Amino acid sequence: MPKPTGGKLIERVAFDLKGTAQDGAGGTTTAFTEQFQCRAGYIHLRGGEGVQAARLQGQHPQVIQVRSSLLTRGVTTDWRIRDVRSGAVFNIRDITPGLDRLFIDFLCQKGVAV
């Protein structure tokens, strides 16, 4: 993966954790709540058959890179990433810390229900 510099982290994303919330009728429902926001860079995947097949199904796999921090290191695949500007939601499929420990790569997929 190419390493972005601070100038390439031009997107703003929010990390949401699934929890429970009141449904207004005395019960509870499952809902995502925002935990924190940070800058990110998107790397769109172009290659292999799996990527092409996913695109044909309306799914968009891509890597979202963020700086490594105490908050971002605590994220698991149970979370989701949301683009703050567009509202697009990405399900986290895999998490790969960078070898230099400066960045974390989140392999995500847009267009798939959780």
Biopython code that builds the backbone (N, CA, C, O; Angstrom):
import numpy as np
from Bio.PDB.StructureBuilder import StructureBuilder

atoms = [
    (1, "MET", "N", (0.843, -1.181, 0.000)),
    (1, "MET", "CA", (0.000, 0.000, 0.000)),
    (1, "MET", "C", (0.882, 1.236, 0.000)),
    (1, "MET", "O", (1.863, 1.294, 0.742)),
    (2, "PRO", "N", (0.552, 2.218, -0.814)),
    (2, "PRO", "CA", (1.291, 3.461, -0.774)),
    (2, "PRO", "C", (1.026, 4.187, 0.531)),
    (2, "PRO", "O", (-0.081, 4.153, 1.067)),
    (3, "LYS", "N", (2.059, 4.842, 1.031)),
    (3, "LYS", "CA", (1.924, 5.570, 2.282)),
    (3, "LYS", "C", (1.513, 7.004, 1.988)),
    (3, "LYS", "O", (2.208, 7.709, 1.257)),
    (4, "PRO", "N", (0.389, 7.445, 2.550)),
    (4, "PRO", "CA", (0.020, 8.832, 2.335)),
    (4, "PRO", "C", (0.816, 9.738, 3.269)),
    (4, "PRO", "O", (1.248, 9.320, 4.343)),
    (5, "THR", "N", (0.996, 10.948, 2.856)),
    (5, "THR", "CA", (1.540, 11.955, 3.751)),
    (5, "THR", "C", (0.370, 12.703, 4.344)),
    (5, "THR", "O", (-0.775, 12.469, 3.955)),
    (6, "GLY", "N", (0.631, 13.592, 5.269)),
    (6, "GLY", "CA", (-0.455, 14.335, 5.902)),
    (6, "GLY", "C", (-1.347, 15.044, 4.903)),
    (6, "GLY", "O", (-2.544, 15.193, 5.149)),
    (7, "GLY", "N", (-0.785, 15.493, 3.760)),
    (7, "GLY", "CA", (-1.568, 16.200, 2.755)),
    (7, "GLY", "C", (-2.533, 15.311, 2.003)),
    (7, "GLY", "O", (-3.481, 15.819, 1.405)),
    (8, "LYS", "N", (-2.330, 13.997, 2.008)),
    (8, "LYS", "CA", (-3.218, 13.075, 1.295)),
    (8, "LYS", "C", (-4.416, 12.655, 2.136)),
    (8, "LYS", "O", (-5.353, 12.049, 1.615)),
    (9, "LEU", "N", (-4.401, 12.962, 3.402)),
    (9, "LEU", "CA", (-5.525, 12.617, 4.272)),
    (9, "LEU", "C", (-6.550, 13.751, 4.200)),
    (9, "LEU", "O", (-6.707, 14.533, 5.137)),
    (10, "ILE", "N", (-7.241, 13.815, 3.058)),
    (10, "ILE", "CA", (-8.119, 14.958, 2.797)),
    (10, "ILE", "C", (-9.581, 14.685, 3.114)),
    (10, "ILE", "O", (-10.401, 15.602, 3.061)),
    (11, "GLU", "N", (-9.920, 13.459, 3.439)),
    (11, "GLU", "CA", (-11.312, 13.110, 3.752)),
    (11, "GLU", "C", (-11.526, 13.174, 5.260)),
    (11, "GLU", "O", (-10.568, 13.115, 6.030)),
    (12, "ARG", "N", (-12.763, 13.294, 5.673)),
    (12, "ARG", "CA", (-13.129, 13.280, 7.090)),
    (12, "ARG", "C", (-14.082, 12.120, 7.303)),
    (12, "ARG", "O", (-15.136, 12.054, 6.671)),
    (13, "VAL", "N", (-13.715, 11.200, 8.196)),
    (13, "VAL", "CA", (-14.546, 10.032, 8.461)),
    (13, "VAL", "C", (-14.905, 9.966, 9.937)),
    (13, "VAL", "O", (-14.199, 10.497, 10.794)),
    (14, "ALA", "N", (-16.018, 9.301, 10.209)),
    (14, "ALA", "CA", (-16.453, 9.042, 11.570)),
    (14, "ALA", "C", (-16.452, 7.535, 11.779)),
    (14, "ALA", "O", (-16.786, 6.778, 10.867)),
    (15, "PHE", "N", (-16.087, 7.107, 12.953)),
    (15, "PHE", "CA", (-16.114, 5.701, 13.317)),
    (15, "PHE", "C", (-17.308, 5.471, 14.219)),
    (15, "PHE", "O", (-17.428, 6.090, 15.277)),
    (16, "ASP", "N", (-18.204, 4.566, 13.791)),
    (16, "ASP", "CA", (-19.443, 4.283, 14.505)),
    (16, "ASP", "C", (-19.406, 2.878, 15.093)),
    (16, "ASP", "O", (-18.957, 1.931, 14.447)),
    (17, "LEU", "N", (-19.883, 2.760, 16.322)),
    (17, "LEU", "CA", (-19.943, 1.475, 17.017)),
    (17, "LEU", "C", (-21.402, 1.073, 17.193)),
    (17, "LEU", "O", (-22.250, 1.892, 17.547)),
    (18, "LYS", "N", (-21.676, -0.207, 16.937)),
    (18, "LYS", "CA", (-23.047, -0.700, 17.091)),
    (18, "LYS", "C", (-23.373, -0.859, 18.568)),
    (18, "LYS", "O", (-22.593, -1.422, 19.336)),
    (19, "GLY", "N", (-24.525, -0.357, 18.946)),
    (19, "GLY", "CA", (-24.994, -0.461, 20.325)),
    (19, "GLY", "C", (-26.500, -0.520, 20.339)),
    (19, "GLY", "O", (-27.124, -0.825, 19.323)),
    (20, "THR", "N", (-27.093, -0.230, 21.485)),
    (20, "THR", "CA", (-28.543, -0.215, 21.591)),
    (20, "THR", "C", (-29.005, 1.191, 21.913)),
    (20, "THR", "O", (-28.286, 1.971, 22.539)),
    (21, "ALA", "N", (-30.206, 1.502, 21.478)),
    (21, "ALA", "CA", (-30.818, 2.804, 21.739)),
    (21, "ALA", "C", (-32.306, 2.597, 22.020)),
    (21, "ALA", "O", (-32.882, 1.581, 21.631)),
    (22, "GLN", "N", (-32.916, 3.559, 22.692)),
    (22, "GLN", "CA", (-34.341, 3.496, 22.977)),
    (22, "GLN", "C", (-35.125, 3.704, 21.682)),
    (22, "GLN", "O", (-34.773, 4.558, 20.868)),
    (23, "ASP", "N", (-36.185, 2.922, 21.498)),
    (23, "ASP", "CA", (-36.980, 3.042, 20.272)),
    (23, "ASP", "C", (-38.178, 3.976, 20.419)),
    (23, "ASP", "O", (-38.925, 4.172, 19.460)),
    (24, "GLY", "N", (-38.371, 4.547, 21.592)),
    (24, "GLY", "CA", (-39.477, 5.488, 21.798)),
    (24, "GLY", "C", (-40.755, 4.833, 22.267)),
    (24, "GLY", "O", (-41.700, 5.517, 22.660)),
    (25, "ALA", "N", (-40.793, 3.517, 22.229)),
    (25, "ALA", "CA", (-41.994, 2.799, 22.665)),
    (25, "ALA", "C", (-41.708, 1.936, 23.896)),
    (25, "ALA", "O", (-42.442, 0.993, 24.193)),
    (26, "GLY", "N", (-40.638, 2.271, 24.598)),
    (26, "GLY", "CA", (-40.299, 1.523, 25.802)),
    (26, "GLY", "C", (-39.348, 0.370, 25.572)),
    (26, "GLY", "O", (-38.920, -0.273, 26.530)),
    (27, "GLY", "N", (-39.008, 0.093, 24.334)),
    (27, "GLY", "CA", (-38.077, -0.992, 24.019)),
    (27, "GLY", "C", (-36.740, -0.451, 23.557)),
    (27, "GLY", "O", (-36.469, 0.747, 23.629)),
    (28, "THR", "N", (-35.921, -1.357, 23.085)),
    (28, "THR", "CA", (-34.615, -0.956, 22.562)),
    (28, "THR", "C", (-34.460, -1.458, 21.138)),
    (28, "THR", "O", (-35.124, -2.407, 20.720)),
    (29, "THR", "N", (-33.581, -0.810, 20.410)),
    (29, "THR", "CA", (-33.273, -1.193, 19.041)),
    (29, "THR", "C", (-31.763, -1.099, 18.840)),
    (29, "THR", "O", (-31.070, -0.419, 19.597)),
    (30, "THR", "N", (-31.268, -1.772, 17.836)),
    (30, "THR", "CA", (-29.849, -1.714, 17.524)),
    (30, "THR", "C", (-29.573, -0.475, 16.693)),
    (30, "THR", "O", (-30.272, -0.201, 15.717)),
    (31, "ALA", "N", (-28.545, 0.276, 17.085)),
    (31, "ALA", "CA", (-28.206, 1.499, 16.361)),
    (31, "ALA", "C", (-26.702, 1.728, 16.448)),
    (31, "ALA", "O", (-26.046, 1.294, 17.394)),
    (32, "PHE", "N", (-26.173, 2.417, 15.445)),
    (32, "PHE", "CA", (-24.768, 2.811, 15.461)),
    (32, "PHE", "C", (-24.659, 4.206, 16.065)),
    (32, "PHE", "O", (-25.470, 5.083, 15.769)),
    (33, "THR", "N", (-23.657, 4.405, 16.909)),
    (33, "THR", "CA", (-23.409, 5.718, 17.485)),
    (33, "THR", "C", (-21.972, 6.119, 17.189)),
    (33, "THR", "O", (-21.051, 5.306, 17.262)),
    (34, "GLU", "N", (-21.806, 7.384, 16.857)),
    (34, "GLU", "CA", (-20.474, 7.895, 16.516)),
    (34, "GLU", "C", (-19.590, 7.923, 17.755)),
    (34, "GLU", "O", (-19.998, 8.390, 18.818)),
    (35, "GLN", "N", (-18.360, 7.408, 17.596)),
    (35, "GLN", "CA", (-17.407, 7.387, 18.688)),
    (35, "GLN", "C", (-16.353, 8.486, 18.552)),
    (35, "GLN", "O", (-15.975, 9.119, 19.538)),
    (36, "PHE", "N", (-15.880, 8.710, 17.315)),
    (36, "PHE", "CA", (-14.904, 9.768, 17.066)),
    (36, "PHE", "C", (-14.799, 10.019, 15.572)),
    (36, "PHE", "O", (-15.300, 9.238, 14.763)),
    (37, "GLN", "N", (-14.136, 11.129, 15.212)),
    (37, "GLN", "CA", (-13.880, 11.476, 13.810)),
    (37, "GLN", "C", (-12.383, 11.697, 13.631)),
    (37, "GLN", "O", (-11.677, 12.042, 14.578)),
    (38, "CYS", "N", (-11.907, 11.493, 12.397)),
    (38, "CYS", "CA", (-10.509, 11.769, 12.079)),
    (38, "CYS", "C", (-10.350, 11.960, 10.576)),
    (38, "CYS", "O", (-11.285, 11.721, 9.812)),
    (39, "ARG", "N", (-9.170, 12.388, 10.158)),
    (39, "ARG", "CA", (-8.845, 12.558, 8.744)),
    (39, "ARG", "C", (-8.503, 11.201, 8.148)),
    (39, "ARG", "O", (-8.016, 10.314, 8.850)),
    (40, "ALA", "N", (-8.758, 11.040, 6.848)),
    (40, "ALA", "CA", (-8.505, 9.750, 6.191)),
    (40, "ALA", "C", (-8.164, 9.967, 4.726)),
    (40, "ALA", "O", (-8.456, 11.013, 4.148)),
    (41, "GLY", "N", (-7.543, 8.959, 4.144)),
    (41, "GLY", "CA", (-7.280, 8.930, 2.714)),
    (41, "GLY", "C", (-7.884, 7.670, 2.123)),
    (41, "GLY", "O", (-7.797, 6.597, 2.720)),
    (42, "TYR", "N", (-8.502, 7.796, 0.945)),
    (42, "TYR", "CA", (-9.130, 6.656, 0.278)),
    (42, "TYR", "C", (-8.206, 6.112, -0.796)),
    (42, "TYR", "O", (-7.608, 6.869, -1.561)),
    (43, "ILE", "N", (-8.097, 4.793, -0.845)),
    (43, "ILE", "CA", (-7.365, 4.110, -1.910)),
    (43, "ILE", "C", (-8.362, 3.174, -2.575)),
    (43, "ILE", "O", (-8.785, 2.185, -1.977)),
    (44, "HIS", "N", (-8.737, 3.483, -3.814)),
    (44, "HIS", "CA", (-9.730, 2.686, -4.532)),
    (44, "HIS", "C", (-9.048, 1.476, -5.158)),
    (44, "HIS", "O", (-8.025, 1.609, -5.829)),
    (45, "LEU", "N", (-9.619, 0.298, -4.936)),
    (45, "LEU", "CA", (-9.063, -0.936, -5.479)),
    (45, "LEU", "C", (-9.550, -1.128, -6.905)),
    (45, "LEU", "O", (-10.732, -0.941, -7.191)),
    (46, "ARG", "N", (-8.648, -1.500, -7.798)),
    (46, "ARG", "CA", (-8.983, -1.631, -9.212)),
    (46, "ARG", "C", (-8.919, -3.073, -9.702)),
    (46, "ARG", "O", (-9.733, -3.466, -10.538)),
    (47, "GLY", "N", (-8.006, -3.845, -9.224)),
    (47, "GLY", "CA", (-7.546, -5.101, -9.778)),
    (47, "GLY", "C", (-8.465, -6.273, -9.777)),
    (47, "GLY", "O", (-9.613, -6.104, -10.187)),
    (48, "GLY", "N", (-8.097, -7.388, -9.379)),
    (48, "GLY", "CA", (-8.584, -8.735, -9.427)),
    (48, "GLY", "C", (-10.056, -9.010, -9.725)),
    (48, "GLY", "O", (-10.898, -8.112, -9.756)),
    (49, "GLU", "N", (-10.314, -10.275, -9.939)),
    (49, "GLU", "CA", (-11.662, -10.729, -10.270)),
    (49, "GLU", "C", (-12.645, -10.445, -9.141)),
    (49, "GLU", "O", (-13.796, -10.087, -9.393)),
    (50, "GLY", "N", (-12.193, -10.604, -7.891)),
    (50, "GLY", "CA", (-13.077, -10.365, -6.756)),
    (50, "GLY", "C", (-13.557, -8.922, -6.697)),
    (50, "GLY", "O", (-14.723, -8.658, -6.407)),
    (51, "VAL", "N", (-12.654, -7.996, -6.971)),
    (51, "VAL", "CA", (-13.015, -6.575, -6.963)),
    (51, "VAL", "C", (-14.000, -6.279, -8.078)),
    (51, "VAL", "O", (-14.985, -5.572, -7.868)),
    (52, "GLN", "N", (-13.741, -6.818, -9.267)),
    (52, "GLN", "CA", (-14.633, -6.585, -10.404)),
    (52, "GLN", "C", (-16.017, -7.192, -10.156)),
    (52, "GLN", "O", (-17.034, -6.579, -10.482)),
    (53, "ALA", "N", (-16.054, -8.386, -9.583)),
    (53, "ALA", "CA", (-17.335, -9.042, -9.297)),
    (53, "ALA", "C", (-18.132, -8.245, -8.263)),
    (53, "ALA", "O", (-19.350, -8.117, -8.380)),
    (54, "ALA", "N", (-17.446, -7.711, -7.255)),
    (54, "ALA", "CA", (-18.125, -6.921, -6.232)),
    (54, "ALA", "C", (-18.735, -5.664, -6.844)),
    (54, "ALA", "O", (-19.843, -5.267, -6.483)),
    (55, "ARG", "N", (-18.013, -5.045, -7.766)),
    (55, "ARG", "CA", (-18.538, -3.838, -8.411)),
    (55, "ARG", "C", (-19.779, -4.151, -9.233)),
    (55, "ARG", "O", (-20.705, -3.342, -9.286)),
    (56, "LEU", "N", (-19.810, -5.313, -9.874)),
    (56, "LEU", "CA", (-20.989, -5.698, -10.651)),
    (56, "LEU", "C", (-22.210, -5.884, -9.759)),
    (56, "LEU", "O", (-23.346, -5.744, -10.211)),
    (57, "GLN", "N", (-21.969, -6.200, -8.493)),
    (57, "GLN", "CA", (-23.070, -6.376, -7.539)),
    (57, "GLN", "C", (-23.405, -5.083, -6.804)),
    (57, "GLN", "O", (-24.197, -5.094, -5.862)),
    (58, "GLY", "N", (-22.812, -3.973, -7.225)),
    (58, "GLY", "CA", (-23.099, -2.685, -6.599)),
    (58, "GLY", "C", (-22.317, -2.441, -5.327)),
    (58, "GLY", "O", (-22.658, -1.542, -4.559)),
    (59, "GLN", "N", (-21.279, -3.219, -5.087)),
    (59, "GLN", "CA", (-20.443, -3.053, -3.909)),
    (59, "GLN", "C", (-19.141, -2.387, -4.331)),
    (59, "GLN", "O", (-18.698, -2.545, -5.469)),
    (60, "HIS", "N", (-18.532, -1.650, -3.421)),
    (60, "HIS", "CA", (-17.317, -0.924, -3.756)),
    (60, "HIS", "C", (-16.256, -1.182, -2.688)),
    (60, "HIS", "O", (-16.258, -0.517, -1.652)),
    (61, "PRO", "N", (-15.339, -2.145, -2.920)),
    (61, "PRO", "CA", (-14.274, -2.375, -1.948)),
    (61, "PRO", "C", (-13.179, -1.316, -2.091)),
    (61, "PRO", "O", (-12.804, -0.951, -3.206)),
    (62, "GLN", "N", (-12.675, -0.831, -0.969)),
    (62, "GLN", "CA", (-11.583, 0.125, -0.983)),
    (62, "GLN", "C", (-10.879, 0.116, 0.363)),
    (62, "GLN", "O", (-11.386, -0.420, 1.348)),
    (63, "VAL", "N", (-9.689, 0.728, 0.383)),
    (63, "VAL", "CA", (-8.910, 0.846, 1.608)),
    (63, "VAL", "C", (-9.038, 2.275, 2.106)),
    (63, "VAL", "O", (-8.898, 3.227, 1.339)),
    (64, "ILE", "N", (-9.304, 2.413, 3.386)),
    (64, "ILE", "CA", (-9.347, 3.723, 4.022)),
    (64, "ILE", "C", (-8.185, 3.775, 5.000)),
    (64, "ILE", "O", (-8.121, 2.987, 5.944)),
    (65, "GLN", "N", (-7.260, 4.713, 4.771)),
    (65, "GLN", "CA", (-6.084, 4.851, 5.632)),
    (65, "GLN", "C", (-6.272, 6.022, 6.583)),
    (65, "GLN", "O", (-6.716, 7.101, 6.191)),
    (66, "VAL", "N", (-5.919, 5.780, 7.852)),
    (66, "VAL", "CA", (-5.961, 6.819, 8.872)),
    (66, "VAL", "C", (-4.661, 6.758, 9.667)),
    (66, "VAL", "O", (-3.950, 5.753, 9.643)),
    (67, "ARG", "N", (-4.366, 7.830, 10.360)),
    (67, "ARG", "CA", (-3.191, 7.813, 11.239)),
    (67, "ARG", "C", (-3.461, 6.889, 12.420)),
    (67, "ARG", "O", (-4.578, 6.829, 12.935)),
    (68, "SER", "N", (-2.445, 6.186, 12.832)),
    (68, "SER", "CA", (-2.556, 5.314, 13.991)),
    (68, "SER", "C", (-2.622, 6.167, 15.258)),
    (68, "SER", "O", (-1.813, 7.075, 15.451)),
    (69, "SER", "N", (-3.581, 5.866, 16.104)),
    (69, "SER", "CA", (-3.729, 6.565, 17.386)),
    (69, "SER", "C", (-4.365, 5.600, 18.378)),
    (69, "SER", "O", (-4.756, 4.491, 18.014)),
    (70, "LEU", "N", (-4.463, 6.021, 19.603)),
    (70, "LEU", "CA", (-5.106, 5.188, 20.615)),
    (70, "LEU", "C", (-6.540, 4.859, 20.211)),
    (70, "LEU", "O", (-6.999, 3.737, 20.423)),
    (71, "LEU", "N", (-7.251, 5.825, 19.631)),
    (71, "LEU", "CA", (-8.638, 5.601, 19.208)),
    (71, "LEU", "C", (-8.720, 4.648, 18.018)),
    (71, "LEU", "O", (-9.500, 3.697, 18.043)),
    (72, "THR", "N", (-7.922, 4.894, 16.976)),
    (72, "THR", "CA", (-8.029, 4.069, 15.768)),
    (72, "THR", "C", (-7.517, 2.649, 15.998)),
    (72, "THR", "O", (-7.981, 1.718, 15.340)),
    (73, "ARG", "N", (-6.588, 2.466, 16.901)),
    (73, "ARG", "CA", (-6.109, 1.108, 17.208)),
    (73, "ARG", "C", (-7.156, 0.286, 17.948)),
    (73, "ARG", "O", (-7.051, -0.941, 17.978)),
    (74, "GLY", "N", (-8.164, 0.922, 18.546)),
    (74, "GLY", "CA", (-9.223, 0.215, 19.258)),
    (74, "GLY", "C", (-10.387, -0.229, 18.379)),
    (74, "GLY", "O", (-11.303, -0.894, 18.861)),
    (75, "VAL", "N", (-10.363, 0.130, 17.097)),
    (75, "VAL", "CA", (-11.456, -0.212, 16.181)),
    (75, "VAL", "C", (-11.350, -1.678, 15.763)),
    (75, "VAL", "O", (-10.256, -2.181, 15.507)),
    (76, "THR", "N", (-12.494, -2.356, 15.697)),
    (76, "THR", "CA", (-12.550, -3.745, 15.237)),
    (76, "THR", "C", (-13.501, -3.831, 14.038)),
    (76, "THR", "O", (-14.084, -2.829, 13.623)),
    (77, "THR", "N", (-13.645, -5.032, 13.492)),
    (77, "THR", "CA", (-14.524, -5.225, 12.338)),
    (77, "THR", "C", (-16.009, -5.125, 12.701)),
    (77, "THR", "O", (-16.856, -5.160, 11.808)),
    (78, "ASP", "N", (-16.342, -5.004, 13.979)),
    (78, "ASP", "CA", (-17.733, -4.793, 14.395)),
    (78, "ASP", "C", (-18.167, -3.348, 14.178)),
    (78, "ASP", "O", (-19.362, -3.053, 14.196)),
    (79, "TRP", "N", (-17.223, -2.455, 13.976)),
    (79, "TRP", "CA", (-17.495, -1.037, 13.775)),
    (79, "TRP", "C", (-17.814, -0.789, 12.300)),
    (79, "TRP", "O", (-17.752, -1.700, 11.475)),
    (80, "ARG", "N", (-18.154, 0.453, 11.989)),
    (80, "ARG", "CA", (-18.280, 0.880, 10.599)),
    (80, "ARG", "C", (-17.652, 2.267, 10.474)),
    (80, "ARG", "O", (-17.484, 2.985, 11.460)),
    (81, "ILE", "N", (-17.313, 2.621, 9.243)),
    (81, "ILE", "CA", (-16.754, 3.938, 8.952)),
    (81, "ILE", "C", (-17.771, 4.691, 8.106)),
    (81, "ILE", "O", (-18.376, 4.121, 7.198)),
    (82, "ARG", "N", (-17.957, 5.965, 8.406)),
    (82, "ARG", "CA", (-18.912, 6.791, 7.683)),
    (82, "ARG", "C", (-18.202, 8.045, 7.181)),
    (82, "ARG", "O", (-17.514, 8.723, 7.944)),
    (83, "ASP", "N", (-18.369, 8.349, 5.904)),
    (83, "ASP", "CA", (-17.825, 9.576, 5.336)),
    (83, "ASP", "C", (-18.678, 10.736, 5.846)),
    (83, "ASP", "O", (-19.885, 10.774, 5.609)),
    (84, "VAL", "N", (-18.053, 11.676, 6.541)),
    (84, "VAL", "CA", (-18.802, 12.764, 7.171)),
    (84, "VAL", "C", (-19.450, 13.668, 6.131)),
    (84, "VAL", "O", (-20.573, 14.133, 6.327)),
    (85, "ARG", "N", (-18.753, 13.921, 5.029)),
    (85, "ARG", "CA", (-19.289, 14.841, 4.014)),
    (85, "ARG", "C", (-20.439, 14.231, 3.220)),
    (85, "ARG", "O", (-21.489, 14.855, 3.066)),
    (86, "SER", "N", (-20.242, 13.011, 2.716)),
    (86, "SER", "CA", (-21.245, 12.413, 1.829)),
    (86, "SER", "C", (-22.260, 11.541, 2.560)),
    (86, "SER", "O", (-23.350, 11.300, 2.041)),
    (87, "GLY", "N", (-21.923, 11.070, 3.746)),
    (87, "GLY", "CA", (-22.799, 10.170, 4.476)),
    (87, "GLY", "C", (-22.662, 8.713, 4.068)),
    (87, "GLY", "O", (-23.381, 7.857, 4.582)),
    (88, "ALA", "N", (-21.734, 8.415, 3.137)),
    (88, "ALA", "CA", (-21.523, 7.027, 2.700)),
    (88, "ALA", "C", (-21.043, 6.179, 3.873)),
    (88, "ALA", "O", (-20.237, 6.623, 4.691)),
    (89, "VAL", "N", (-21.552, 4.955, 3.939)),
    (89, "VAL", "CA", (-21.224, 4.044, 5.029)),
    (89, "VAL", "C", (-20.381, 2.896, 4.489)),
    (89, "VAL", "O", (-20.686, 2.331, 3.438)),
    (90, "PHE", "N", (-19.312, 2.555, 5.217)),
    (90, "PHE", "CA", (-18.394, 1.493, 4.823)),
    (90, "PHE", "C", (-18.333, 0.446, 5.931)),
    (90, "PHE", "O", (-18.102, 0.781, 7.093)),
    (91, "ASN", "N", (-18.537, -0.805, 5.575)),
    (91, "ASN", "CA", (-18.366, -1.909, 6.515)),
    (91, "ASN", "C", (-16.903, -2.313, 6.521)),
    (91, "ASN", "O", (-16.292, -2.469, 5.464)),
    (92, "ILE", "N", (-16.344, -2.483, 7.706)),
    (92, "ILE", "CA", (-14.935, -2.845, 7.842)),
    (92, "ILE", "C", (-14.804, -4.355, 7.694)),
    (92, "ILE", "O", (-15.416, -5.112, 8.446)),
    (93, "ARG", "N", (-14.002, -4.793, 6.720)),
    (93, "ARG", "CA", (-13.783, -6.214, 6.471)),
    (93, "ARG", "C", (-12.471, -6.725, 7.066)),
    (93, "ARG", "O", (-12.395, -7.873, 7.505)),
    (94, "ASP", "N", (-11.431, -5.874, 7.082)),
    (94, "ASP", "CA", (-10.127, -6.284, 7.595)),
    (94, "ASP", "C", (-9.372, -5.043, 8.058)),
    (94, "ASP", "O", (-9.586, -3.949, 7.535)),
    (95, "ILE", "N", (-8.491, -5.215, 9.036)),
    (95, "ILE", "CA", (-7.699, -4.116, 9.577)),
    (95, "ILE", "C", (-6.240, -4.521, 9.527)),
    (95, "ILE", "O", (-5.865, -5.579, 10.032)),
    (96, "THR", "N", (-5.400, -3.667, 8.908)),
    (96, "THR", "CA", (-3.976, -3.961, 8.777)),
    (96, "THR", "C", (-3.163, -2.785, 9.285)),
    (96, "THR", "O", (-3.137, -1.733, 8.647)),
    (97, "PRO", "N", (-2.496, -2.942, 10.426)),
    (97, "PRO", "CA", (-1.611, -1.871, 10.886)),
    (97, "PRO", "C", (-0.400, -1.767, 9.952)),
    (97, "PRO", "O", (0.114, -2.781, 9.480)),
    (98, "GLY", "N", (0.050, -0.539, 9.689)),
    (98, "GLY", "CA", (1.224, -0.340, 8.847)),
    (98, "GLY", "C", (2.485, -0.813, 9.539)),
    (98, "GLY", "O", (2.569, -0.803, 10.767)),
    (99, "LEU", "N", (3.459, -1.225, 8.758)),
    (99, "LEU", "CA", (4.724, -1.683, 9.328)),
    (99, "LEU", "C", (5.454, -0.565, 10.063)),
    (99, "LEU", "O", (6.185, -0.821, 11.020)),
    (100, "ASP", "N", (5.255, 0.672, 9.618)),
    (100, "ASP", "CA", (5.909, 1.804, 10.261)),
    (100, "ASP", "C", (5.145, 2.306, 11.486)),
    (100, "ASP", "O", (5.614, 3.207, 12.181)),
    (101, "ARG", "N", (3.978, 1.731, 11.753)),
    (101, "ARG", "CA", (3.104, 2.056, 12.875)),
    (101, "ARG", "C", (2.578, 3.490, 12.846)),
    (101, "ARG", "O", (2.104, 3.996, 13.863)),
    (102, "LEU", "N", (2.658, 4.145, 11.690)),
    (102, "LEU", "CA", (2.128, 5.499, 11.560)),
    (102, "LEU", "C", (0.691, 5.505, 11.059)),
    (102, "LEU", "O", (-0.080, 6.404, 11.393)),
    (103, "PHE", "N", (0.325, 4.502, 10.257)),
    (103, "PHE", "CA", (-0.999, 4.447, 9.645)),
    (103, "PHE", "C", (-1.644, 3.092, 9.880)),
    (103, "PHE", "O", (-0.964, 2.102, 10.147)),
    (104, "ILE", "N", (-2.969, 3.065, 9.776)),
    (104, "ILE", "CA", (-3.735, 1.821, 9.816)),
    (104, "ILE", "C", (-4.579, 1.783, 8.547)),
    (104, "ILE", "O", (-5.207, 2.777, 8.181)),
    (105, "ASP", "N", (-4.592, 0.627, 7.875)),
    (105, "ASP", "CA", (-5.395, 0.419, 6.661)),
    (105, "ASP", "C", (-6.649, -0.367, 7.026)),
    (105, "ASP", "O", (-6.568, -1.448, 7.609)),
    (106, "PHE", "N", (-7.795, 0.181, 6.681)),
    (106, "PHE", "CA", (-9.070, -0.501, 6.881)),
    (106, "PHE", "C", (-9.586, -0.925, 5.509)),
    (106, "PHE", "O", (-9.930, -0.078, 4.684)),
    (107, "LEU", "N", (-9.640, -2.232, 5.264)),
    (107, "LEU", "CA", (-10.251, -2.739, 4.040)),
    (107, "LEU", "C", (-11.754, -2.687, 4.251)),
    (107, "LEU", "O", (-12.281, -3.362, 5.136)),
    (108, "CYS", "N", (-12.443, -1.897, 3.451)),
    (108, "CYS", "CA", (-13.867, -1.645, 3.649)),
    (108, "CYS", "C", (-14.647, -1.962, 2.391)),
    (108, "CYS", "O", (-14.091, -2.078, 1.300)),
    (109, "GLN", "N", (-15.942, -2.097, 2.570)),
    (109, "GLN", "CA", (-16.829, -2.340, 1.451)),
    (109, "GLN", "C", (-18.059, -1.455, 1.607)),
    (109, "GLN", "O", (-18.734, -1.457, 2.636)),
    (110, "LYS", "N", (-18.321, -0.704, 0.552)),
    (110, "LYS", "CA", (-19.496, 0.175, 0.531)),
    (110, "LYS", "C", (-20.579, -0.510, -0.289)),
    (110, "LYS", "O", (-20.287, -1.158, -1.294)),
    (111, "GLY", "N", (-21.824, -0.367, 0.138)),
    (111, "GLY", "CA", (-22.928, -0.916, -0.630)),
    (111, "GLY", "C", (-23.434, -2.252, -0.111)),
    (111, "GLY", "O", (-24.230, -2.910, -0.781)),
    (112, "VAL", "N", (-22.987, -2.665, 1.073)),
    (112, "VAL", "CA", (-23.406, -3.942, 1.638)),
    (112, "VAL", "C", (-24.069, -3.660, 2.984)),
    (112, "VAL", "O", (-23.531, -2.902, 3.791)),
    (113, "ALA", "N", (-25.211, -4.252, 3.227)),
    (113, "ALA", "CA", (-25.876, -4.102, 4.534)),
    (113, "ALA", "C", (-25.075, -4.833, 5.598)),
    (113, "ALA", "O", (-24.462, -5.868, 5.337)),
    (114, "VAL", "N", (-25.091, -4.278, 6.794)),
    (114, "VAL", "CA", (-24.341, -4.880, 7.909)),
    (114, "VAL", "C", (-25.028, -6.121, 8.398)),
    (114, "VAL", "O", (-24.548, -6.766, 9.330)),
]
sb = StructureBuilder()
sb.init_structure("model")
sb.init_model(0)
sb.init_chain("A")
sb.init_seg("    ")
for serial, (resi, resn, name, xyz) in enumerate(atoms, 1):
    if name == "N":
        sb.init_residue(resn, " ", resi, " ")
    sb.init_atom(name, np.array(xyz, "f"), 0.0, 1.0, " ", f" {name:<3s}", serial, name[0])
structure = sb.get_structure()
